[in-house]
Amino acid sequence: MIYCKWPMKINKVVNACHNKAMLYTLLFQSSIRNWETTLMNTMFRKICTISLLTASFLVAPFANAWVKDELVIWTKPDDFGNDGFKKLAQRFEKETGIKVTVVVPENKEDDQATRDYNRQVVLKRGPDIFLRTHDRVGELAQAGLIAQVKPSQSTLNSVNSNYWNAVSYDGKLYGYPIAVEGVTQICNADLVAKPYETLAAVEQDIPRLRKLGKKPLIWDYMNNYFSYGFVTSEGGFTFQFSNGSYNPAVTGANNRGAITGVTAIKRLLDKNLLPKKVDYGVVDNAFKQGQVACIVNGPWSWGDYEKAGIDLLIGNLPKVKSGTPKVFIGVLSAMLNPSSPNQVLASQFIEQYFTQPSGLKLINDDKDMGAVANKTFMKQLAKGNKKLAAASQVWDNGEPMPNIPKMSRYWTHMDTALYEVMVKDQSVAKSLNAAASRITR
């Protein structure tokens, strides 16, 4: 075994070492520098003690060597029904005889868990199945860090095609959609009878609510994540998407629809309907305090609003004119390790257990999953949950956040364009044209 003597004098087993050459290889691949080693062999074991003087990384906590016909699954941290998932794994093990080890990442952030996963895949280790949001599927697929999947026709049919788009890259599928979420319009039922259907309806309601000292609608309009539905309402889009592939050279960030949407937001700001200074906290507090009838936010906020005594109504964002807004959605997905010798078993577990209504129910009974990708189970959930039913309809028609690396440019330059328009009062067309040029550069 290799015991690492960390600066805090914590000895931690990190791997099995059979010879000095293997140790050197491991240390090189892990980017460890300036180390001392002492090797001592006995008849029964080989112990490698490493004193680390400096290290440029932390060893991934869930390293494991492959065991054929056994599955290791990295799930989500405490925002996921892991106890229910473990029961599902036990059911699979009992019915198939295949051992399943469920590992819950210590770090709650998707990106840190992904870095741990990437480090292991490079060493041809790690889990057989890995859960994370879909937005880095393209990057992971391009780097060869996740495997292509070929779901059965029944599995394909069980999920909304829009969610399969989330895990598509270069015309191929690289994951199984599990659950979905995004933003919606959230309204206070004591102030409005239903969510606003159009921005014209929002403006018409200003006089009534002004008498009550309220505003009809606000959101963090400087953040493109929350404003995107207004950009798409009349035809704006991130990147051209066709046959399972994005074309990063073609953006709709500055087309006529996008210009119409951003112009509509600026109009609301100029009419003092939207606050001059805004961020997530401003919107959140205003809604909790009953100062505004409706906002744009996600399901993660529902619990706090209900604790504040607000009866919630959920709907799509108001139309700018006649087009339907498409909000950004994130899709929790199950992905396969390309180095795993158990990919067939992994797909069997996902398709025949994990994504089935009975499997999803075990997880959901442990912790609410929100909207799920499986159409049959989503219908069951919707029967007793009006908010989730309404939100699911919005997300069914939403736009999965593009999973290609160039999406980072879209976030940066569209937020800049919104700032230039809303704060610096620059031309909408000029700002969006500049953003589009930088996005596709």
DOVEX-652321 format. One record per residue (C-alpha): residue number from 0; residue in one letter; x, y, z. Coordinates in steps of 0.5 Angstrom, whole numbers, plus 500, padded with zeros to 3 digits. Example, Ala and Ser with C-alpha at 12.3 -4.5 7.8 and 13.67 -1.06 7.14 Angstrom:
PT  seq  type   px   py   pz
PT    0     a  525  491  516
PT    1     s  527  498  514
This chain:
PT  seq  type   px   py   pz
PT    0     m  500  500  500
PT    1     i  502  507  499
PT    2     y  501  512  505
PT    3     c  502  519  504
PT    4     k  504  523  510
PT    5     w  501  530  509
PT    6     p  503  536  512
PT    7     m  497  536  517
PT    8     k  500  529  519
PT    9     i  494  525  516
PT   10     n  496  518  513
PT   11     k  492  516  508
PT   12     v  492  510  503
PT   13     v  492  512  496
PT   14     n  493  506  492
PT   15     a  497  499  491
PT   16     c  504  499  490
PT   17     h  508  493  487
PT   18     n  514  496  485
PT   19     k  518  502  485
PT   20     a  517  504  477
PT   21     m  510  504  479
PT   22     l  510  509  484
PT   23     y  515  513  480
PT   24     t  509  513  474
PT   25     l  504  514  479
PT   26     l  507  520  482
PT   27     f  509  523  475
PT   28     q  502  522  473
PT   29     s  499  526  479
PT   30     s  504  532  478
PT   31     i  507  531  485
PT   32     r  514  534  486
PT   33     n  520  534  491
PT   34     w  518  528  495
PT   35     e  522  523  499
PT   36     t  521  516  499
PT   37     t  523  510  503
PT   38     l  521  503  500
PT   39     m  521  497  505
PT   40     n  519  490  502
PT   41     t  517  484  507
PT   42     m  515  477  505
PT   43     f  507  479  506
PT   44     r  507  486  504
PT   45     k  510  492  500
PT   46     i  509  498  504
PT   47     c  511  505  500
PT   48     t  512  511  505
PT   49     i  512  518  502
PT   50     s  514  524  505
PT   51     l  511  530  501
PT   52     l  515  536  501
PT   53     t  510  540  496
PT   54     a  504  538  492
PT   55     s  500  541  487
PT   56     f  494  537  487
PT   57     l  490  533  492
PT   58     v  489  526  491
PT   59     a  482  524  488
PT   60     p  478  521  494
PT   61     f  475  515  491
PT   62     a  480  512  487
PT   63     n  479  505  485
PT   64     a  482  499  480
PT   65     w  477  496  476
PT   66     v  473  490  478
PT   67     k  470  486  472
PT   68     d  463  485  473
PT   69     e  462  490  479
PT   70     l  459  497  479
PT   71     v  462  503  482
PT   72     i  457  509  482
PT   73     w  459  516  484
PT   74     t  452  520  485
PT   75     k  451  527  487
PT   76     p  452  529  494
PT   77     d  446  531  499
PT   78     d  442  534  494
PT   79     f  440  527  491
PT   80     g  436  522  494
PT   81     n  443  517  496
PT   82     d  439  513  501
PT   83     g  434  511  496
PT   84     f  439  510  490
PT   85     k  443  505  495
PT   86     k  436  501  496
PT   87     l  436  501  488
PT   88     a  443  499  488
PT   89     q  441  493  493
PT   90     r  435  491  489
PT   91     f  440  490  482
PT   92     e  445  486  486
PT   93     k  440  482  489
PT   94     e  436  480  482
PT   95     t  443  480  478
PT   96     g  448  478  483
PT   97     i  452  484  481
PT   98     k  456  488  486
PT   99     v  454  495  486
PT  100     t  458  500  490
PT  101     v  455  507  491
PT  102     v  460  513  493
PT  103     v  457  520  495
PT  104     p  462  525  493
PT  105     e  464  529  499
PT  106     n  465  536  495
PT  107     k  458  539  493
PT  108     e  460  542  487
PT  109     d  459  539  480
PT  110     d  466  542  477
PT  111     q  470  539  483
PT  112     a  467  532  483
PT  113     t  468  532  475
PT  114     r  476  534  476
PT  115     d  476  528  481
PT  116     y  473  524  476
PT  117     n  477  526  470
PT  118     r  484  525  474
PT  119     q  481  518  475
PT  120     v  479  517  468
PT  121     v  486  519  465
PT  122     l  489  514  470
PT  123     k  484  509  467
PT  124     r  481  508  474
PT  125     g  474  511  477
PT  126     p  467  510  477
PT  127     d  463  506  472
PT  128     i  458  511  472
PT  129     f  458  518  474
PT  130     l  452  523  475
PT  131     r  453  530  473
PT  132     t  449  536  470
PT  133     h  450  535  462
PT  134     d  453  542  461
PT  135     r  460  539  460
PT  136     v  458  533  456
PT  137     g  461  536  450
PT  138     e  468  538  453
PT  139     l  468  531  456
PT  140     a  466  527  450
PT  141     q  471  531  446
PT  142     a  477  529  451
PT  143     g  475  522  451
PT  144     l  473  522  458
PT  145     i  466  519  457
PT  146     a  463  514  453
PT  147     q  458  514  447
PT  148     v  452  510  449
PT  149     k  447  507  445
PT  150     p  440  507  449
PT  151     s  435  502  447
PT  152     q  429  504  443
PT  153     s  424  504  449
PT  154     t  429  508  453
PT  155     l  429  513  448
PT  156     n  422  513  447
PT  157     s  421  514  455
PT  158     v  424  521  455
PT  159     n  423  527  452
PT  160     s  427  528  446
PT  161     n  429  535  448
PT  162     y  433  532  454
PT  163     w  436  527  449
PT  164     n  439  534  446
PT  165     a  442  535  452
PT  166     v  447  529  452
PT  167     s  448  530  445
PT  168     y  455  531  442
PT  169     d  457  531  435
PT  170     g  451  527  433
PT  171     k  452  522  438
PT  172     l  449  521  445
PT  173     y  454  521  451
PT  174     g  449  520  457
PT  175     y  442  518  460
PT  176     p  438  524  462
PT  177     i  435  523  469
PT  178     a  432  530  472
PT  179     v  431  537  469
PT  180     e  431  544  472
PT  181     g  431  551  470
PT  182     v  427  558  471
PT  183     t  420  559  471
PT  184     q  416  565  472
PT  185     i  414  565  480
PT  186     c  408  569  482
PT  187     n  404  570  489
PT  188     a  397  568  488
PT  189     d  395  573  493
PT  190     l  397  579  488
PT  191     v  395  576  481
PT  192     a  390  570  479
PT  193     k  395  567  474
PT  194     p  402  568  471
PT  195     y  403  574  466
PT  196     e  402  571  459
PT  197     t  405  577  455
PT  198     l  410  583  457
PT  199     a  404  587  455
PT  200     a  399  584  460
PT  201     v  405  586  465
PT  202     e  405  593  463
PT  203     q  397  593  463
PT  204     d  397  591  471
PT  205     i  402  597  473
PT  206     p  397  602  475
PT  207     r  393  596  479
PT  208     l  399  594  483
PT  209     r  402  601  484
PT  210     k  396  603  488
PT  211     l  398  597  493
PT  212     g  405  599  493
PT  213     k  407  593  489
PT  214     k  411  592  482
PT  215     p  408  586  477
PT  216     l  415  583  475
PT  217     i  422  583  476
PT  218     w  428  579  475
PT  219     d  436  579  475
PT  220     y  435  582  468
PT  221     m  443  583  468
PT  222     n  444  576  468
PT  223     n  443  572  461
PT  224     y  441  566  465
PT  225     f  435  569  468
PT  226     s  434  573  461
PT  227     y  435  568  456
PT  228     g  427  566  455
PT  229     f  426  574  453
PT  230     v  432  573  448
PT  231     t  429  567  445
PT  232     s  421  569  445
PT  233     e  422  572  438
PT  234     g  427  567  436
PT  235     g  434  569  439
PT  236     f  438  563  440
PT  237     t  445  561  443
PT  238     f  448  556  437
PT  239     q  445  553  431
PT  240     f  443  546  433
PT  241     s  442  541  428
PT  242     n  442  533  428
PT  243     g  445  533  435
PT  244     s  451  537  434
PT  245     y  452  545  435
PT  246     n  455  549  430
PT  247     p  459  554  434
PT  248     a  460  559  428
PT  249     v  453  560  428
PT  250     t  450  564  434
PT  251     g  443  568  434
PT  252     a  445  572  439
PT  253     n  444  578  435
PT  254     n  439  576  430
PT  255     r  432  580  430
PT  256     g  429  576  435
PT  257     a  435  577  440
PT  258     i  434  584  439
PT  259     t  427  585  440
PT  260     g  428  581  446
PT  261     v  433  585  449
PT  262     t  429  592  447
PT  263     a  423  589  451
PT  264     i  427  589  457
PT  265     k  430  596  456
PT  266     r  423  598  455
PT  267     l  421  596  462
PT  268     l  427  599  465
PT  269     d  426  605  462
PT  270     k  419  605  464
PT  271     n  422  604  471
PT  272     l  418  597  472
PT  273     l  425  594  473
PT  274     p  430  597  479
PT  275     k  436  600  476
PT  276     k  440  596  481
PT  277     v  439  589  481
PT  278     d  442  582  483
PT  279     y  439  575  485
PT  280     g  439  578  492
PT  281     v  434  584  491
PT  282     v  429  580  487
PT  283     d  429  574  492
PT  284     n  428  579  498
PT  285     a  423  583  494
PT  286     f  419  577  493
PT  287     k  419  574  500
PT  288     q  417  581  503
PT  289     g  411  581  498
PT  290     q  413  587  494
PT  291     v  413  584  487
PT  292     a  407  580  484
PT  293     c  412  575  480
PT  294     i  419  574  479
PT  295     v  424  569  475
PT  296     n  427  564  479
PT  297     g  428  557  479
PT  298     p  425  551  484
PT  299     w  431  551  489
PT  300     s  427  558  491
PT  301     w  420  555  492
PT  302     g  421  552  499
PT  303     d  424  559  502
PT  304     y  418  562  499
PT  305     e  413  557  502
PT  306     k  416  558  509
PT  307     a  415  566  508
PT  308     g  407  564  507
PT  309     i  407  565  500
PT  310     d  402  561  495
PT  311     l  406  560  489
PT  312     l  403  560  482
PT  313     i  408  557  476
PT  314     g  408  559  469
PT  315     n  413  560  463
PT  316     l  416  567  462
PT  317     p  411  572  459
PT  318     k  412  573  451
PT  319     v  415  579  448
PT  320     k  410  579  443
PT  321     s  407  572  440
PT  322     g  413  567  440
PT  323     t  414  562  446
PT  324     p  420  563  451
PT  325     k  425  558  452
PT  326     v  429  558  458
PT  327     f  435  555  459
PT  328     i  435  548  463
PT  329     g  440  543  466
PT  330     v  439  536  465
PT  331     l  442  531  471
PT  332     s  445  525  467
PT  333     a  448  519  468
PT  334     m  455  518  464
PT  335     l  459  512  463
PT  336     n  467  511  464
PT  337     p  470  510  457
PT  338     s  475  505  461
PT  339     s  470  501  464
PT  340     p  470  494  462
PT  341     n  463  494  465
PT  342     q  459  498  460
PT  343     v  454  493  458
PT  344     l  452  492  466
PT  345     a  452  500  467
PT  346     s  448  501  461
PT  347     q  443  495  464
PT  348     f  443  498  471
PT  349     i  441  505  468
PT  350     e  436  503  463
PT  351     q  433  497  467
PT  352     y  433  500  474
PT  353     f  435  507  475
PT  354     t  431  510  469
PT  355     q  425  506  470
PT  356     p  419  509  474
PT  357     s  420  504  480
PT  358     g  427  506  481
PT  359     l  426  513  480
PT  360     k  421  512  486
PT  361     l  425  509  491
PT  362     i  430  515  490
PT  363     n  424  521  490
PT  364     d  421  517  496
PT  365     d  428  519  499
PT  366     k  429  526  497
PT  367     d  425  530  492
PT  368     m  428  529  485
PT  369     g  424  535  482
PT  370     a  422  534  475
PT  371     v  424  527  472
PT  372     a  426  526  465
PT  373     n  422  519  465
PT  374     k  415  521  462
PT  375     t  411  516  465
PT  376     f  414  517  472
PT  377     m  413  525  471
PT  378     k  406  524  470
PT  379     q  405  521  476
PT  380     l  409  526  480
PT  381     a  405  532  476
PT  382     k  398  529  479
PT  383     g  399  531  486
PT  384     n  404  537  485
PT  385     k  401  543  481
PT  386     k  407  547  481
PT  387     l  412  541  479
PT  388     a  407  540  473
PT  389     a  407  547  471
PT  390     a  414  547  471
PT  391     s  415  541  467
PT  392     q  411  544  462
PT  393     v  416  550  461
PT  394     w  422  545  461
PT  395     d  420  540  456
PT  396     n  420  546  451
PT  397     g  426  549  454
PT  398     e  433  550  451
PT  399     p  438  545  454
PT  400     m  444  549  456
PT  401     p  449  548  450
PT  402     n  454  543  452
PT  403     i  460  545  448
PT  404     p  466  549  451
PT  405     k  465  556  447
PT  406     m  458  556  451
PT  407     s  463  560  456
PT  408     r  464  565  451
PT  409     y  456  566  450
PT  410     w  456  567  458
PT  411     t  461  572  458
PT  412     h  459  577  452
PT  413     m  452  576  453
PT  414     d  452  579  460
PT  415     t  457  584  457
PT  416     a  452  586  452
PT  417     l  446  587  457
PT  418     y  451  591  462
PT  419     e  452  596  456
PT  420     v  445  596  454
PT  421     m  442  597  461
PT  422     v  447  601  465
PT  423     k  451  605  459
PT  424     d  445  606  455
PT  425     q  448  603  449
PT  426     s  445  601  442
PT  427     v  442  594  443
PT  428     a  444  592  436
PT  429     k  451  595  436
PT  430     s  452  591  443
PT  431     l  449  585  441
PT  432     n  453  585  434
PT  433     a  459  586  438
PT  434     a  457  580  443
PT  435     a  456  576  437
PT  436     s  463  577  434
PT  437     r  466  576  440
PT  438     i  462  569  441
PT  439     t  464  566  434
PT  440     r  471  569  434
